[in-house]
């Protein structure tokens, strides 16, 4: 889920803002270890959110919530010198997104529509299905992260976070593209 489109922000800039902190985390961890990686990740996240704000004058909800989690769990990791917190952050944020999406469906709300509704027009039934799919996917990622971080060394977990979770999410998004295309609603202006 990406930062809201803006005429002021090109595709390359948007990709840099979204992926920059993760790349910085990976490189810093590789060069200096998890604690430096975590600190650099926190700084890069603040820089990315600031750049997004300066370019669009708004912050998308998902990156903002992710940034708050990075700040809290990154600070705990550094303060207590315990990498457990940065690892569990991934579990908790995915679980939160999953529960929020599925909870919204249970109460007749599509929070996914609130996030993506400006860019994508779908029927209510399609939003419901998509919300269920993404909610279950986020819960799957939470469980998968728990299994991986408990089973492998920290450097291997960092590789999984960068080269496992991200590609899984991209593949899942691409796999849902035909469904979204099939249920796309044309703008009323273009129909007239």
Number of C-alpha atoms within 10 A of each C-alpha: 14 14 22 17 14 14 8 12 17 11 11 9 15 21 13 14 23 19 16 18 22 22 16 20 26 23 16 19 22 15 11 10 15 24 20 17 23 25 21 21 27 25 15 21 27 18 15 21 21 16 17 24 13 12 16 17 11 14 18 18 15 14 19 15 14 15 20 14 18 25 20 14 22 26 17 16 21 17 10 11 12 14 17 15 19 22 22 16 19 23 22 19 20 23 21 16 22 24 17 18 24 23 17 18 19 12 8 11 18 24 19 21 20 10 17 17 13 10 9 14 18 19 13 14 11 17 23 22 15 20 24 22 16 20 25 19 19 23 21 16 22 22 16 13 24 16 12 16 21 12 11 12 10 18 15 12 18 21 14 17 19 15 12 13 16 14 13 13 16 12 12 14 14 12 11 14 12 11 13 19 12 10 16 14 12 11 9 7 6 6 6 5
